[in-house]
Amino acid sequence: MDIVIIDGQGGGFGRALIEALRAGGVTQEIVAVGTNALATSAMLRAGASAGATGENAVIVNAARARILAGPIGLCLLYTSPSPRD
């Protein structure tokens, strides 16, 4: 597996990224992993080779990816102190 794109909510970021990659001539397999079905569907319509949905799909496909892309929130999740602390 070459490229994994992870996105959630409506899949807008992932869709735009896949469209840009395909327009730029990228022919490698792109796997769209959505945190929900709506996000996965949007990325598949944009030209992803395959799609998967859910938390387990993120874990499995991220481990197999050579390139992993998604919104910056994936990296920053829970990095700041909670307002309750």
C-alpha positions, 0 to 999 in steps of 0.5 A, a space after each residue: 500500500 502506498 498512500 493512505 488519506 485519513 479524514 473525518 466529518 464530511 471528508 472535504 480535506 481528504 477529497 481535495 487532497 485526493 483530487 489534487 494528487 490525481 490531477 498531479 499525475 499520481 498513479 499509486 494506490 490511494 486508500 481513503 480511510 474515513 472516520 465515518 461513511 460520509 467521509 469515506 464516500 466523498 474520498 472514493 468519489 474523488 478518485 481513491 483506489 479503495 476505502 475503509 471506515 472506522 477506528 480499526 480501519 485507521 489503525 490497520 491502514 496507517 500501519 501499512 502506509 508508506 505515506 500517511 496524510 490527513 488534517 493537522 488535527 490528527 497529530 495534535 489531538 489531545 496535545 493541549 491541556 484540557 480546560 478542566 485541568 
